[in-house]
Every structure is written in C-alpha cells, then in structure tokens.
Amino acid sequence: VRVENKGTINAPFPLAGMKDSAIVELRWFEGFEGEKALSFPKGDYDKIVIDPNHKTLEINRKNNN
C-alpha cells in the first residue's frame, strides 16, 4: 500500500483493510516523511482506510481511503 504524509508531523497511524464497513485487518505503522510503500497483508477488502476509528489527530479525513 502506498501512503503519503502530506503534513509536517511524523506520527504513528493505523491502517485497516475494510469489508462491508467492518475492520478485517488493522496494523499500526510508524510515522514518516513524504511517500512510502507499506507492507499490508493480502485479503478480501473493499477498501484500505487510514485510521478508521479516528484515534489520531487528523484535520482532513476525506483523503484517508
């Protein structure tokens, strides 16, 4: 999964594989600058979402899918 940090804070964040609006797989990743490819388990997901439970401070959640 390719993720880009568009902000200035390198904070840890959760990434989830979702199926029918339910979390199937959830993994936490260390913060980083810029763009990065992350290893995420293959699975039957409808979508991949950053912080689906809104546990981190986030200004723009519209770009987390």
C-alpha positions as CSV (number, residue, x, y, z in Angstrom):
1,V,0.0,0.0,0.0
2,R,1.4,3.4,-1.0
3,V,0.8,6.2,1.6
4,E,1.8,9.8,1.5
5,N,2.2,12.1,4.6
6,K,1.1,15.5,3.4
7,G,1.6,17.1,6.8
8,T,4.6,18.1,8.9
9,I,4.1,15.7,11.8
10,N,5.5,12.1,11.5
11,A,3.1,10.4,13.8
12,P,2.2,6.7,14.1
13,F,-1.1,5.7,12.4
14,P,-3.4,2.7,12.0
15,L,-4.2,1.3,8.6
16,A,-7.2,-1.0,8.1
17,G,-8.5,-3.4,5.5
18,M,-12.3,-3.0,5.4
19,K,-15.0,-5.3,4.2
20,D,-18.7,-4.3,4.3
21,S,-17.8,-1.4,6.6
22,A,-16.2,-3.8,9.2
23,I,-12.5,-3.9,10.0
24,V,-10.9,-7.2,8.8
25,E,-7.2,-6.3,9.4
26,L,-5.7,-3.5,11.4
27,R,-2.0,-2.6,11.6
28,W,-0.1,0.3,13.2
29,F,2.8,2.0,11.4
30,E,5.5,4.4,12.5
31,G,5.3,7.9,11.1
32,F,7.4,9.0,8.2
33,E,8.0,12.0,5.8
34,G,6.8,12.0,2.2
35,E,5.6,8.9,0.4
36,K,6.2,5.3,1.4
37,A,5.2,1.8,0.4
38,L,3.9,-0.2,3.4
39,S,3.6,-3.9,3.6
40,F,0.0,-4.9,4.4
41,P,-1.4,-8.4,4.4
42,K,-3.4,-9.5,1.3
43,G,-7.1,-10.1,2.0
44,D,-10.6,-9.7,0.8
45,Y,-11.1,-6.0,1.4
46,D,-13.5,-3.5,-0.1
47,K,-11.1,-0.7,0.7
48,I,-8.0,0.3,2.7
49,V,-8.5,3.1,5.3
50,I,-6.1,5.2,7.4
51,D,-7.4,5.5,11.0
52,P,-10.9,4.2,10.6
53,N,-11.7,4.6,14.3
54,H,-10.5,8.2,14.4
55,K,-7.8,7.5,17.1
56,T,-5.3,10.0,15.7
57,L,-5.4,13.8,15.4
58,E,-6.4,14.5,11.8
59,I,-7.5,17.7,10.0
60,N,-8.6,16.2,6.7
61,R,-10.2,12.7,6.9
62,K,-11.6,12.9,3.4
63,N,-8.2,11.7,1.9
64,N,-7.8,8.6,4.1
65,N,-9.3,6.0,1.7
